[in-house]
Amino acid sequence: MSSTATFSAIPQVQIQKQWRKPLKSHKNSTQRTHFSLFIPLSNKHLRIPMFTESPLSSSFPSTLSSPCLNPKLDKNSFFQPSLQSSQVILDSPEEDLAEKIDEKFRNSEKIKSEIQLKGRIFMQDPPWVNTLFMKGFSETSNGLRLEFKEIEREKYNLLRRRQIKAETEAWENMVEEYREFVREMREKKLAPNLPQVKALFLGWFEPLKKAIEKEQKLQRSRKQKAIYGYHIDMLPADKMAVIVMHKMMALLMVGNEAGCVRLVQAALQIGSAIEQEIKIHSFLEKTKNIRKNASDMPEDLLKEKEIQRNRVKSLVKRKRLFEAAKLVTTEDTKSWSQETQAKLGSRLIELLIDTAYIQIPTTQSADSPPDVRPAFRHKFKILNNDQGQQVVKRYGVIECDPLVLKGIDRSARYMVIPYVPMLIPPKNWRGYDKGGYLFLPSYVMRTHGSRKQQDAMRKTPPQQMQKVFEALNTLGNTKWRINRKVLSVVESLWASGGNIGGLVNCEDVPLPEKPLTEDPAELDTWKWSVRKAKKINRERHALRCDVELKLSVAQKMRDEEGFYYPHNLDFRGRAYPMHPHLNHLSSDLCRGVLEFAEGRPLGKSGLQWLKIHLANVYAGGVDKLSYEAREAFVENHLAQIFDSASNPIYGNRWWLTAEDPFQCLAACIDLSGALNSSSPYTFISNLPIHQDGSCNGLQHYAALGRDSKEAAAVNLVAGEKPADVYSEIAARVREIMEKDSRKDPETDPNAVLAKVLVDQVDRKLVKQTVMTSVYGVTFVGAREQIKRRLEEKGVITDDRLLFSAACYSAKVTMSALGQLFQAARGIMDWLGDCAKVVASENQPVRWTTPLGLPVVQPYCKSKRHLIKTSLQVLALQQEGEGIEVKKQRTAFPPNYVHSLDGTHMMMTAVACRDAGLQFAGVHDSFWTHACDVEKMNQILREKFVELYDMPILENLLESFQASYPKSTFPPLPERGTFDLEEVLESPYFFN
């Protein structure tokens, strides 16, 4: 009896050489080369250990026994799996690790001679063959999987050690650098060639260190110590000196007033930085020799301290550094008072003033004494209180010499930036102060000193905020990397002077020369122009410092395989990265140089969305066309796109004509790479694709009010092309101004302004005011927004006429808004009236978001706390018991809507994570890979409908009535009949 066996071919085998590092338990094992055989089964790659260079074509005998694919390994074999493995991480970029792996596998001939695989593999249909094959296959792959985990875990630990070092040793490393400079100067009797800011620091380091040592010695000898006397001795003097210098210069770089910083701000920030470093530094130092230094300590407390220290050492030794960090941060957790921070900071600033000098470069003869003067001085200066307010106050400030300021905007890369992006995923949030960075103080909410909000957060059970924590963890686990091509272009343009692509000009505006006249009018005009030029230069200085800080972080992260941004919340529930400079919430420059570390194949839909994204960031009205028209725009500009990608600096620079030039360049590079590849659909893209809400605040009001007309205006309803509320408001504003321009100027002063403005009204003029109207923009704020747009147009050059025109435009714009969005205005008024009732009880407005986050408005009457320091009496503003009723009322509607848009983003983030998508959120802009945009679009619409299917306003009113049963609240506003399900079919809801 005969039978016929059927063989079906598996896809061709691919053998890939893998450099592998031996486990620690196999130090004495034979050095061998490992190869892995990849066989696609059910769309997944499985690995079998094979030991040959290349596959050869041959038949596969049916009598092959399974052990051939599962070689037995002795107990000392490198391939023996480790049972301690637990974590899967991507390959490490570390060179030293690669060298070790390389060394381990140089001699491979022995294994290669033992086992040979020849030919392609075929799998026979009979089940008994398949079973035997897969049994051995499974055993081997399980062992290798454990081994892979061990290698990857080791790489993770390497990155974790670097992260801990970055968080805990940043100041120590800088101190050691200055010590080395000082040693070099003493040995060579020659100052090292250093950048300006480092040369300044080097000159100040030794005198300031000695002054701090003297102060420490003085405080130790005193029986009646100063309030800061105990704290100033808690860090080495050299480390304290470095912190003071760097913090002071950093404050000067980012300050609103170029060349000076308010003393109270500087003192508190320096005091806070010292406290933070002490918390990390002091734990092991204080417990190093407990028995020697604490003879009068009770025995039980002494044992407890020793046990705790040994526990920390044990945890560190076992690499359980999260737990060790927790023990360290819980030791001495009582925070310093603001008075302590201010007095210590003020005293250290005084020591800096006394010891920091600069030498003025002169052309005088060598015999003349050098011109040396203080680098800093304390003085009182009149500063504007707030933007748009006429009230001015005299503040104590620390002002630096102009020579210190000169060139400081090119020195950001030499400053210590503590909260840099993380090399490993952040700690998961589990409580108010449990999560984020490993050692640096991290809080889930930025309360800005509001005790009421802090108390509410601490009292809320973690289970209630589980979804909030999950969302923040999802955002924090998104892995980013630097787009090196875009960064290189930015660096080149910046080195050539900026003033292109949105980069600020690297040169200052020259100050006008004083006219040779005694005419008071001409002198007044000259003084006005000098003030204006100085203001522009201050703004340019701040912007240059900002660019330098961003580039500094990008350059540090350039060669990293990836990094992460821990996120936390503002008090309303909006999520922000904790790192302040280079992040995706920032400028076009930042967004252009950031991309996902994980790449995914484009696919057909992904290629379409990449084209649409390019059109969106090009903008200029293209982003308001239909999707088909946006794709057509890109197709019609492929020549310019290819040129931009291949020759961004010396080509035709088409990308620079975009509204978001660096994001446009990144999209050009990605699209060019895809279209020039042999298979565009399989091109791996790392570019985040954005889906933005259409005036998102009004979208939330339309959903709350169920008003069909307003819903259509903000794309909650499907249309052939996106509705543009900004253009509609601009048209209404133009219509009102045309009517006013026909009036008699003698009876209506607005007629003259209307004639000047009517031809300048466009979408851009009103956009920011419309966008912020639902977030509570005031008339003053709207006026300043429109004034900036008019200045950019440059048509009105007279400052007085410009101010009057901005006032008139703001008034007309807000009037047009009220006409179009009446239902939204009704809900805003209702929310404000409810807040007024609550505030009249001398209570802040409180509510809980649909995800369980407690929110407390922080607007309380402040009380002044006077602190006498060695420099001046500082007035600290502290939260009082009284409530600012007006602020509670006006701020509640925008804050409430912010909490809802934050809720929508967090719901979408968690759902995208569950669907296997990479996700990043920028308030009302959601990002993912091009191939996943359609899936994300479906999710964000479903979550929006899910959110507003809840009785949100009803729940809010019930919570107010339950908290204040004796108060009378206004009835709920009337709402329309709009069907929320229509959002699911609206293509331009987010687009």
Order of alpha helices (4+ residues) and beta strands (2+ residues): beta-beta-beta-beta-alpha-alpha-beta-alpha-alpha-alpha-alpha-beta-alpha-alpha-alpha-alpha-alpha-beta-beta-beta-beta-alpha-beta-beta-beta-alpha-alpha-beta-alpha-alpha-beta-beta-beta-alpha-beta-beta-alpha-alpha-alpha-alpha-beta-beta-alpha-alpha-alpha-alpha-alpha-alpha-alpha-alpha-beta-beta-beta-beta-alpha-beta-beta-alpha-alpha
